[in-house]
Amino acid sequence: MITPSATQPKLQSSLHPFVIGHYQFPNNLVLAPMAGITDRPFRVLCRQFGAGYTVAEMVAANTALWGSRKSLRRLDYSGESGIIAAQIVGADPIELAQAAQLNVDLGAQIIDINMGCPAQKVCRVAAGSALLRDEPLVGRILAAVVAAVPVPVTLKIRTGWSPETRNAPVIAHIAHDSGIAALTVHGRTRACHYNIPAEYDTLAAVREVFTGTLIANGDIATAEDVRRIVDATGADAIMIGRAARGRPWLFRDLAAELTTGIAPPAPDPAWIAALVCTHLDELYQFYGATMGVQIARKHLAWYCRSFPQATAFRATVNQAQTPAQQIALVQTFFAQFGATES
């Protein structure tokens, strides 16, 4: 297993621009696509705090499902700044190629193929990480999508279906031969879900066979994580998922610490309250008042989790039915903590 280096890493060695195809990004801190989380308001917020690259929530390759309100919102890239990356999930090469074309027509500039999702409902239809069990099909899918669109195509995988069948290096070789511009590897197998720590020895093996842009994913939350994983694997970028929930400023803080070697102080509760209210307002506008209030609840749980009385606050704020009620409860909750010494 990878262990932290005994020597102090060089500052800025792990923070730098990176490329996907002909696109260059200002830094190599990437927001992971997370279903139900990385909607347009959250992606915009993370970009404002310094995420160099973000990927939208996955959408099904079966375009017959695109008529739902959820899919229509996920396919709405209007007014979004920066390079737009859409993620598609499915198991049929023709459907995936068609979905890629339609996403490009809607404004996507990069197409990401999901072969990493461990969710049962996705794997049950032989999509997501279930595809890692069928290497020939992986090759057909990648070839079809790359041929279908004039934009860079990327791939996100896990290290394999199970610890006994870790085949990420084989998939990486297929990806390389198919013309995949960037490969993201989550350091767990599908069988592991999120129940054990991520490992990166497999990703180091992937680096040996994949010469395109390599992105490491899984259990990355601190500057030390970034340094350790980049140094040990040779990854070009790192992808942050769950650690950014309720902490969109994490990208700013990581960049600062990687640049200076000094961790920024924790943000002031009043500052967090103002940020939360801004985020909530964007959710209300994007989803409408009723659904916006519902969507906001999970974000509020993440924003408040490190504060005392978080459990009681969640129970109360989850009863709010209007934006005004929700905003008032947020302001009251954070006001009780005053200003931090920082």
C-alpha positions in Angstrom: 0.0 0.0 0.0 1.1 3.6 -0.6 2.4 5.4 2.5 3.1 9.1 2.8 6.6 10.2 1.9 9.0 10.7 4.7 10.3 13.9 3.2 8.6 17.2 2.8 7.1 17.4 -0.7 8.0 20.4 -2.9 5.4 23.1 -2.8 3.3 23.5 -6.0 4.6 20.2 -7.3 1.1 18.7 -7.1 -0.9 21.8 -8.2 -0.6 22.7 -11.9 -2.7 23.1 -15.1 -3.6 20.0 -17.0 -5.2 19.2 -20.3 -7.9 17.0 -21.8 -7.6 16.8 -25.5 -7.1 20.4 -26.8 -8.6 22.0 -23.6 -6.4 23.3 -20.8 -7.6 23.8 -17.3 -6.2 26.3 -14.8 -5.5 23.7 -12.1 -5.8 19.9 -11.6 -8.4 20.0 -8.9 -11.5 18.3 -10.3 -15.1 18.1 -9.0 -16.4 14.6 -9.4 -19.8 14.0 -11.1 -22.2 12.9 -8.3 -25.8 12.1 -9.1 -28.2 14.4 -7.3 -25.4 16.6 -6.0 -23.3 18.2 -8.8 -26.1 20.0 -10.5 -25.5 23.3 -12.2 -25.7 25.5 -9.1 -23.2 23.3 -7.2 -20.8 23.1 -10.2 -20.9 26.9 -10.6 -20.2 27.3 -6.9 -17.2 25.0 -6.9 -15.8 26.7 -10.0 -16.1 30.0 -8.2 -14.0 28.5 -5.4 -11.3 27.3 -7.8 -12.2 23.9 -9.1 -10.3 23.7 -12.3 -12.7 21.3 -14.0 -16.2 20.0 -13.2 -18.3 17.2 -14.7 -22.1 17.2 -14.8 -24.3 14.5 -13.3 -24.7 11.4 -15.3 -27.6 11.0 -17.7 -28.9 7.8 -19.2 -27.8 6.9 -22.7 -31.4 5.9 -23.4 -32.8 9.2 -24.8 -36.3 7.9 -24.3 -35.8 8.7 -20.6 -34.8 12.3 -21.3 -38.3 13.7 -21.0 -38.4 13.6 -17.2 -37.9 16.9 -15.3 -34.8 15.4 -13.7 -33.1 14.6 -17.0 -34.1 17.9 -18.6 -32.4 19.8 -15.7 -29.3 17.6 -15.9 -29.1 18.4 -19.7 -29.5 22.1 -19.1 -26.0 23.7 -19.6 -27.3 27.2 -20.4 -25.4 30.1 -18.9 -22.7 27.8 -17.5 -19.2 29.2 -17.8 -16.1 27.1 -18.5 -15.7 23.9 -20.3 -18.9 21.8 -20.1 -18.4 18.1 -19.6 -21.4 15.8 -19.7 -21.4 12.2 -18.4 -23.4 9.5 -20.0 -24.2 6.0 -18.6 -25.5 2.9 -20.4 -24.5 -0.4 -21.9 -25.4 -0.2 -25.6 -22.7 1.3 -27.9 -25.2 2.7 -30.4 -27.3 4.4 -27.6 -24.2 5.8 -26.0 -22.9 7.2 -29.3 -26.3 8.8 -30.0 -26.4 10.2 -26.4 -22.9 11.7 -26.9 -24.0 13.4 -30.1 -27.1 14.9 -28.6 -25.1 16.2 -25.6 -22.7 17.8 -27.9 -25.6 19.4 -29.7 -26.8 20.8 -26.3 -23.4 22.4 -25.6 -21.2 19.7 -24.1 -17.6 20.1 -25.0 -16.3 16.9 -23.4 -18.2 13.6 -23.1 -17.4 11.4 -20.1 -18.5 7.7 -20.1 -19.5 6.3 -16.7 -18.1 2.8 -16.1 -17.6 3.4 -12.4 -21.1 3.8 -10.8 -21.6 1.0 -8.2 -25.3 1.6 -7.6 -27.4 -1.5 -7.8 -30.0 0.0 -10.1 -27.2 0.9 -12.6 -25.3 -2.3 -12.4 -28.5 -4.3 -12.7 -28.9 -3.2 -16.3 -25.2 -4.1 -17.0 -24.1 -0.4 -17.0 -21.7 1.6 -14.8 -19.1 -0.5 -13.1 -20.8 -3.7 -14.3 -19.3 -3.1 -17.7 -15.8 -3.8 -16.2 -16.8 -7.5 -16.4 -17.1 -7.4 -20.2 -13.8 -6.1 -21.7 -14.8 -6.6 -25.3 -18.0 -4.6 -24.8 -16.0 -1.8 -23.2 -13.9 -1.7 -26.3 -17.0 -1.5 -28.6 -18.5 1.2 -26.5 -15.4 3.4 -26.4 -14.8 3.0 -30.1 -18.4 3.9 -30.9 -18.5 7.0 -28.8 -15.1 8.3 -29.8 -16.1 7.9 -33.5 -19.4 9.6 -32.9 -18.4 13.0 -31.6 -15.7 15.7 -32.6 -14.9 16.4 -28.9 -12.6 14.7 -26.4 -14.1 11.6 -24.8 -13.1 10.6 -21.3 -13.8 7.5 -19.2 -14.4 7.0 -15.5 -13.9 3.5 -13.9 -13.3 1.7 -10.7 -10.3 -0.6 -10.3 -12.5 -3.6 -11.2 -15.6 -5.5 -10.4 -14.2 -7.1 -7.2 -10.8 -7.4 -5.4 -10.3 -10.7 -7.1 -10.8 -9.2 -10.6 -9.0 -5.9 -10.6 -8.6 -5.3 -14.3 -8.2 -1.5 -14.4 -4.9 -1.8 -16.3 -6.5 -3.9 -19.0 -9.4 -1.4 -19.3 -6.8 1.4 -19.4 -5.0 -0.3 -22.3 -8.4 -0.6 -24.2 -9.0 3.1 -23.4 -5.6 4.1 -24.8 -6.2 2.1 -28.0 -9.7 3.6 -28.4 -8.5 7.2 -28.3 -9.8 8.1 -24.8 -8.4 11.5 -23.9 -8.6 11.1 -20.1 -9.1 8.3 -17.7 -10.4 8.7 -14.1 -9.8 5.8 -11.8 -11.6 5.5 -8.5 -9.4 3.4 -6.1 -12.0 0.8 -5.1 -13.7 -2.1 -6.9 -17.5 -2.2 -7.3 -17.8 -4.8 -4.6 -16.0 -2.5 -2.2 -18.5 0.4 -2.7 -17.2 2.9 -0.2 -16.7 0.5 2.7 -12.9 0.3 2.7 -10.2 2.9 2.1 -9.3 3.6 -1.5 -6.0 2.1 -2.8 -3.8 3.6 -5.5 -1.3 0.9 -6.3 -3.7 -0.2 -9.1 -3.7 3.4 -10.4 0.1 3.4 -10.5 -0.1 0.3 -12.7 -2.7 2.1 -14.9 -0.2 4.9 -15.4 2.2 2.5 -17.0 -0.2 1.6 -19.9 -2.2 4.8 -20.3 -0.4 7.8 -21.7 -3.4 10.2 -21.8 -4.5 12.4 -18.9 -4.9 10.3 -15.8 -7.1 11.4 -12.9 -7.1 9.9 -9.4 -10.3 9.6 -7.4 -11.3 8.4 -4.0 -10.7 9.5 -0.4 -9.0 12.8 -1.4 -9.8 15.5 1.1 -6.6 17.2 2.2 -3.5 18.7 0.6 -1.5 15.8 2.0 -3.8 13.4 0.2 -3.2 15.2 -3.1 0.6 15.3 -2.7 0.8 11.6 -1.6 -1.4 10.3 -4.4 0.1 12.4 -7.2 3.6 11.5 -6.1 2.9 7.8 -5.8 0.8 7.4 -9.0 1.9 10.0 -11.5 -1.7 11.1 -11.9 -2.1 14.4 -13.8 -5.1 15.5 -11.8 -7.1 14.5 -8.8 -10.9 14.3 -8.6 -12.8 15.2 -5.4 -16.3 13.9 -4.7 -17.8 13.4 -1.2 -15.2 15.7 0.5 -16.7 18.7 -1.3 -20.2 18.2 -0.1 -21.0 21.1 2.2 -17.4 22.4 1.6 -17.3 23.9 -1.9 -14.5 26.2 -0.7 -12.3 23.0 -0.3 -10.9 23.7 -3.8 -9.7 27.2 -2.7 -8.2 25.9 0.5 -6.4 23.0 -1.2 -4.9 25.3 -3.8 -3.8 27.7 -1.1 -2.1 25.0 1.0 -0.5 23.3 -2.0 0.9 26.6 -3.0 2.1 28.0 0.4 2.3 24.9 2.6 0.0 26.6 5.1 -3.5 25.4 5.7 -6.0 28.3 5.6 -8.1 28.9 8.8 -11.6 27.5 9.0 -14.1 29.9 7.5 -16.2 32.1 9.8 -19.7 30.9 10.6 -21.2 34.2 9.4 -19.3 33.7 6.1 -20.6 30.2 5.8 -24.2 31.4 6.5 -24.0 33.9 3.7 -22.6 31.3 1.3 -25.3 28.8 2.2 -28.0 31.4 1.6 -26.5 32.2 -1.8 -26.4 28.5 -2.7 -30.0 28.0 -1.5 -31.1 31.0 -3.6 -29.5 29.4 -6.7 -31.3 26.1 -6.0 -34.7 27.9 -5.6 -34.1 29.6 -9.0 -33.0 26.4 -10.7 -35.5 24.0 -9.4 -38.4 26.3 -8.4 -39.4 27.1 -4.8 -41.0 23.7 -3.8 -38.4 21.4 -5.3 -35.6 23.8 -4.4 -36.5 23.6 -0.7 -36.4 19.8 -0.9 -33.1 19.6 -2.8 -31.5 22.0 -0.4 -32.1 19.8 2.6 -29.2 17.4 1.9 -26.9 20.3 1.2 -27.8 21.8 4.5 -27.1 18.5 6.3 -23.6 18.6 4.9 -23.0 22.3 5.6 -23.9 22.0 9.2 -22.4 18.6 10.1 -19.3 19.9 11.9 -21.3 22.3 14.1 -22.8 21.6 17.5 -26.6 20.9 17.5 -26.4 19.8 13.8 -28.8 16.9 14.4 -31.4 19.1 16.0 -31.0 21.8 13.3 -31.5 19.2 10.5 -34.7 17.9 12.1 -36.0 21.5 12.3 -35.0 22.8 8.9 -36.3 19.7 7.2 -39.8 20.8 8.2 -39.4 24.1 6.4 -41.8 24.3 3.4 -40.9 27.7 1.8 -37.6 29.4 0.9 -38.2 32.1 3.4 -38.6 29.7 6.3 -35.5 27.7 5.2 -33.4 30.9 4.9 -34.5 32.2 8.3 -33.6 28.9 10.0 -30.2 28.9 8.4 -29.4 32.4 9.5 -30.6 31.7 13.1 -28.5 28.5 13.3 -25.2 30.0 12.2 -25.7 33.3 14.1 -25.5 31.4 17.4 -21.8 30.6 16.8 -20.7 34.2 16.4 -17.3 34.9 14.8 -14.3 32.6 15.0 -11.0 33.8 16.3 -9.6 33.6 12.7 
